[in-house]
Amino acid sequence: MSSAAEEASLTVNLTNIVQSFRYWPRVFQLLWQTHKPYFLLILLINILRGASPVISLLLLQTLLNSIGAAWDTGFETVLWPFIWLITFTAFNEALSLAQNFISKLFETLLSNRINLLIMEKSISLSLSDFENSQVQDALKRAQNEAGHRPYQILQQILSIVTASITLFSTAAMLISWKWWAAFLLILIPLASFYSFLRIGQQEFMLQWNRAPKMRHTWYLSVLLTRDISFKEIKLFQLGGYLLGKYHELLRQFLAEDKRMIKKRLGMGAIFQAIQQGVNAFMFLMVLWSAYKREILIGHVVSYTQAITLTLVSSQNLTQGILSLCQHNLFLQQLFAFLDLQSSDPAARRPEASETSRAANMSVIQSVEFRNVSFRYPGSSYPALRNVSFTLQRGETLAIVGRNGSGKTTLMKLLTQLYDSFEGDILINGVSIRDMDCETFRRKVGVVFQDFVQYEMQVRQNIGFGNVAKMEEDAELWKAADRAGIAGLVQSMPAGLGTQLGRLFDEGQQLSGGQWQRIAIARAFMREAELYVLDEPSSMLDPETELQVFQAFRELVRDRLGIFISHRYSAIRYADHILMMDQGSVVEQGNHQQLMQLNGMYAELYMMQANAYLDADHERKARSAV
């Protein structure tokens, strides 16, 4: 959607006021599903609270008027109206306490449910969705408001219900005295409706346009408060610069907010003066009627209170509708995010064909790329060009190439993080597009170059590879041993229960290589049919690297293994090697074949080998001295 179209769709006008009510069924469904008993109690209490002001006025009016009659009939005439008034007042206070108690609980439950819905939607999205800045803006808007906005919407709906009941009941009292009094009191707030409507639109658009900058402030906050960036910020002395950028954004937000507050304050002052004038005139009319002996003293009290209640209720009703229109714009964005069509294959292919189900049920025998081309969304430059290769069960494939040659992209397509590619990827001869995505992913163990360092226990860090076996210590230790990390885990204070990272108490920070071996153990925990390792040894020392690749070759002996590496010493033993350059496979074969070809692979291999030889000669020369 273009920016102009978005703004048009978000304009607050009279049409949108009517359209805002179309979300009520969905909102009430959400409220009902949050907690049915609490929701029903809140509705019942608010209906009673809406009627309570008029009931109190009528009881007070009866009490005051009974005082005159009691001079002839006795004090008993006053006593019963007094008892009824005190009893109802106590009942009203009890309702207020119950409302506060239930509302607080319901507010927490509702906020939790909205946050869960947002996170459930997030995990259903694809990688391309997450890399879309518009999706990120929509997610940020939903997250910013999820903590308080849903309950505010409920409060506004209840406020409208309560104000409507109070307004109609107090207006009925005034109509019995002078019909035009109620009409005049309701007219003034309605006259302010359009002016505040325009201000509400401007306030929402201000928040809408602020979303990208809010994400920027969030990122600056992460940089300034997380240990992952602390070292560079300290050494490059970036703290002052980043803090200045953060402060500048906050100053912009404050200046924008002040302008909107001034607009609302000025408009409110004008209409408040008009309302006070009308209020004073109506009070004078009540006093004049009492002076002319048209009404009793009890009626004077009840009518003056009814005037105030009618004016306040009409104000609350119009302001409630205005606020609901603003909230409606949030609802529109919340539901738009929740209804977002995911491009994840797992979300778009709920059912698989009979052929693909048969392939899913069997072991993975082969992987074939057939003329696969791909370009990232929004990019005109292809990341892959006509890539073709075949890998059979029991074989290992190494992929090498300079940075940006398409190696990691190829792995993202194989693991179905993207599926908008040309050509085809075949698993056991069946197109990956026709396969059940979740079933296939369960058969793949992956270590990406940018693996996650989970600030959790070792158990979770390794066990996330196979959640079903996360409590089986023997499986966790086997995976740790294969990754060469078992000794380190045994030396930790709580073994598998040791907290990793510095974000939480008693956390143990690991080196980059140790974190990488934890990630490798997570992949080995998978007991997969296909293992994909992207730069699995980039942070490892040569000795550990050798151990990991030996374990990897043993692990994939009767499976399929694919790994990407810049260290040519690690890939020479692969059954097949793909040499990639600028998105294309320029050479392929085993190590001996590619060396005999004397092309790009041989050049880069010798370049790296000579560097190792020079380093070794230098070490030996220093030893001789």
Residue pairs with C-beta under 8 A, 6 or more apart in sequence:
1 9
6 208
7 205
9 332
10 204
10 205
10 208
10 329
10 332
11 201
12 197
12 198
12 200
12 201
12 204
12 325
12 326
12 329
13 197
13 201
16 325
16 328
17 197
17 321
17 325
19 328
20 324
20 325
20 328
23 328
23 331
23 332
23 335
24 157
26 331
26 335
27 153
27 154
27 157
27 331
30 110
30 113
30 114
30 150
31 39
31 110
31 154
32 39
33 113
34 106
34 109
34 110
34 113
35 105
35 106
35 109
38 102
38 105
38 106
38 109
39 106
41 98
41 102
42 99
42 102
42 103
42 106
42 154
42 158
43 158
43 161
45 95
45 98
45 99
45 102
46 99
46 158
46 161
46 162
47 161
47 162
47 165
48 95
49 92
49 95
49 96
49 99
49 162
50 161
50 162
50 163
50 164
50 165
50 166
50 169
51 165
51 166
51 169
52 88
52 92
52 95
53 166
53 169
53 170
53 309
54 166
54 169
54 170
54 173
54 306
54 309
55 88
56 85
56 88
56 89
56 92
57 170
57 173
57 302
57 305
57 306
57 309
58 302
59 81
59 84
59 85
59 88
60 85
60 298
60 301
60 302
60 305
61 298
61 299
61 301
61 302
62 81
62 84
62 298
63 78
63 81
63 82
63 85
63 298
64 296
64 297
64 298
64 301
65 296
65 297
65 298
65 299
66 77
66 78
66 81
67 78
68 296
68 297
69 77
70 76
70 77
70 78
106 151
106 154
107 151
110 150
110 151
110 154
111 146
111 147
111 148
111 150
111 151
114 146
114 150
114 334
115 143
115 146
115 147
117 338
118 139
118 142
118 143
118 146
118 337
118 338
121 337
121 338
121 340
122 139
124 342
124 344
124 346
124 347
125 135
125 340
125 342
125 343
125 344
125 347
126 342
126 343
126 344
126 345
126 347
126 417
126 418
127 412
127 417
127 418
128 343
128 376
128 377
128 417
128 418
128 420
129 135
129 340
129 342
129 343
129 344
130 136
131 376
131 377
132 377
133 212
135 340
136 215
137 211
137 212
137 215
138 333
138 336
138 337
138 340
139 337
140 211
140 214
140 215
140 218
141 207
141 208
141 211
141 330
141 333
141 337
142 333
142 334
142 337
144 211
144 214
145 330
145 334
146 334
149 327
149 330
149 334
152 323
152 327
153 324
153 327
153 330
153 331
156 320
156 323
156 324
156 327
157 324
159 316
159 320
160 317
160 320
160 321
160 324
162 316
163 313
163 314
163 316
163 317
163 320
164 313
164 317
166 309
166 313
167 186
167 310
167 313
167 314
167 317
170 182
170 306
170 309
170 310
170 313
171 182
171 185
171 186
171 310
173 302
173 303
173 306
174 181
174 182
174 185
174 303
174 306
174 307
174 310
175 181
175 182
177 289
177 295
177 299
177 303
178 285
181 282
181 285
181 307
182 310
184 278
184 282
185 278
185 282
185 307
185 310
185 311
185 314
186 310
186 314
188 271
188 274
188 275
188 278
188 311
188 314
189 271
189 275
189 311
189 314
189 315
189 317
189 318
189 319
190 314
190 318
191 271
191 274
192 267
192 271
192 318
193 318
193 321
193 322
195 267
195 271
196 264
196 267
196 318
196 319
196 322
197 322
197 325
199 260
199 263
199 264
199 267
200 322
200 323
200 325
200 326
202 260
202 263
203 260
203 326
204 326
204 329
206 256
206 257
206 260
208 329
210 253
210 256
213 249
213 252
213 253
216 249
217 246
217 249
217 250
220 242
220 245
220 246
220 249
221 246
222 229
223 229
223 233
223 242
224 233
224 239
224 242
224 243
224 246
227 501
227 502
227 503
227 509
232 238
233 239
233 242
275 311
275 315
278 311
279 307
279 308
279 311
282 307
283 304
283 307
286 295
286 300
286 303
286 304
286 307
287 300
289 295
290 296
290 297
290 299
290 300
295 303
341 348
342 348
343 419
343 420
344 437
345 416
345 419
345 433
345 437
346 416
346 437
346 438
346 441
349 433
349 434
349 435
349 436
349 437
351 436
352 360
352 434
352 435
352 436
352 439
353 434
355 430
355 434
356 430
356 434
356 435
356 436
357 436
359 427
359 428
359 429
359 430
359 435
360 435
360 436
360 439
360 440
362 428
363 393
363 529
364 393
364 427
364 428
364 443
364 529
364 530
364 559
364 560
365 392
365 393
365 428
366 390
366 391
366 392
366 393
366 426
366 427
366 428
366 429
366 560
367 390
367 391
367 414
367 425
367 426
367 427
367 530
367 560
367 562
368 388
368 389
368 390
368 391
368 425
368 426
368 429
369 387
369 388
369 389
369 390
369 410
369 414
369 423
369 425
370 388
370 423
370 424
370 425
370 426
371 386
371 387
371 388
371 422
371 423
371 424
372 384
372 386
372 387
372 388
372 410
372 413
372 421
372 422
372 423
372 424
372 425
373 382
373 384
373 385
373 386
373 387
373 421
373 422
373 423
374 382
374 383
374 384
374 409
374 413
374 418
374 420
374 421
374 422
375 381
375 382
375 383
376 383
376 409
377 420
382 583
383 406
383 409
383 583
384 406
384 409
384 410
384 413
384 421
384 583
384 584
385 582
385 583
385 584
386 423
386 584
387 406
387 410
387 423
387 580
387 583
387 584
387 585
388 423
388 585
389 397
389 576
389 578
389 585
389 588
391 397
391 560
391 562
391 576
392 560
393 558
393 559
393 560
394 556
394 557
394 558
394 559
394 560
395 560
395 561
395 575
395 576
396 552
396 553
396 556
396 560
396 561
396 562
396 563
396 573
396 574
396 575
396 576
397 560
397 561
397 562
397 563
397 574
397 575
397 576
397 577
397 578
398 562
398 563
398 564
398 565
398 570
398 571
398 574
398 576
398 577
398 578
399 407
399 410
399 562
399 563
399 564
399 577
399 578
399 580
400 407
400 564
400 565
400 566
400 568
400 571
400 577
400 578
400 579
400 580
400 601
400 604
401 407
401 578
401 579
401 580
401 581
402 581
404 582
405 580
405 581
405 582
405 583
406 580
406 582
406 583
406 584
407 534
407 564
407 580
408 448
408 449
408 534
408 564
409 418
409 583
410 580
411 446
411 448
411 532
411 534
411 562
411 564
412 418
413 419
413 421
413 425
414 425
414 432
414 444
414 532
414 562
415 441
415 444
415 446
415 532
416 432
416 437
416 440
416 441
419 432
419 433
424 431
424 432
424 433
425 431
425 432
425 433
426 432
427 435
427 440
432 440
442 528
443 528
443 529
443 530
444 526
444 528
444 529
444 530
444 531
444 532
445 465
445 523
445 524
445 525
445 526
445 527
445 528
445 530
445 531
445 532
446 523
446 531
446 532
446 533
446 534
447 516
447 519
447 520
447 522
447 523
447 532
447 533
447 534
447 536
448 534
449 534
449 535
449 538
449 564
451 515
451 516
451 519
452 519
453 500
453 501
453 510
453 515
453 518
454 460
454 461
454 464
454 500
454 501
455 499
455 500
455 501
455 502
455 503
455 504
455 507
456 499
456 500
456 501
457 494
457 496
457 497
457 498
457 499
457 500
458 476
458 489
458 492
458 495
458 496
458 497
458 498
458 500
458 518
459 470
459 471
459 476
459 496
459 497
460 470
461 500
461 518
461 521
461 522
462 476
462 479
462 480
462 496
462 518
462 521
462 522
462 525
463 469
463 470
463 471
463 476
463 522
463 525
464 470
464 522
464 525
465 479
465 521
465 522
465 523
465 524
465 525
465 526
466 475
466 525
466 526
466 527
469 475
469 476
469 525
470 476
473 496
475 525
476 496
476 525
477 486
477 489
477 496
478 524
479 521
479 522
479 524
479 525
480 486
480 489
480 521
482 520
482 521
482 524
482 551
482 554
482 555
483 517
483 518
483 520
483 521
483 524
483 548
483 551
484 517
484 544
484 547
484 548
484 551
485 514
485 517
485 518
485 520
485 521
488 514
488 517
489 495
489 496
489 498
492 498
492 508
493 506
493 508
498 508
499 505
499 506
499 507
499 508
500 507
500 508
500 509
500 510
500 518
501 507
501 508
501 509
502 509
510 518
511 539
512 539
513 539
513 540
513 541
513 544
515 539
516 536
516 537
516 538
516 539
516 540
517 540
517 544
517 548
519 536
520 533
520 536
520 548
523 531
523 533
524 531
524 551
524 555
528 559
529 559
529 560
530 559
530 560
530 561
530 562
531 552
531 555
531 556
531 559
531 560
531 561
531 562
531 563
532 562
532 563
533 552
533 561
533 562
533 563
533 564
534 563
534 564
535 564
535 565
535 566
536 548
536 552
536 563
536 565
537 544
537 545
537 548
537 549
537 565
537 567
537 570
538 565
538 566
540 548
542 569
545 567
545 570
549 570
549 573
552 561
552 563
553 561
553 573
555 561
563 570
563 571
563 574
565 571
567 608
568 604
568 605
568 608
568 609
569 608
569 609
569 612
571 577
571 591
572 591
572 605
573 591
574 590
574 591
575 590
576 588
576 589
576 590
577 587
577 588
577 589
577 590
577 591
577 594
577 601
578 585
578 587
578 588
579 585
579 586
579 587
579 588
579 594
579 599
579 600
579 601
580 586
581 600
586 599
586 600
587 594
587 597
587 599
587 600
587 601
588 594
589 597
594 601
594 602
594 605
595 601
595 602
595 605
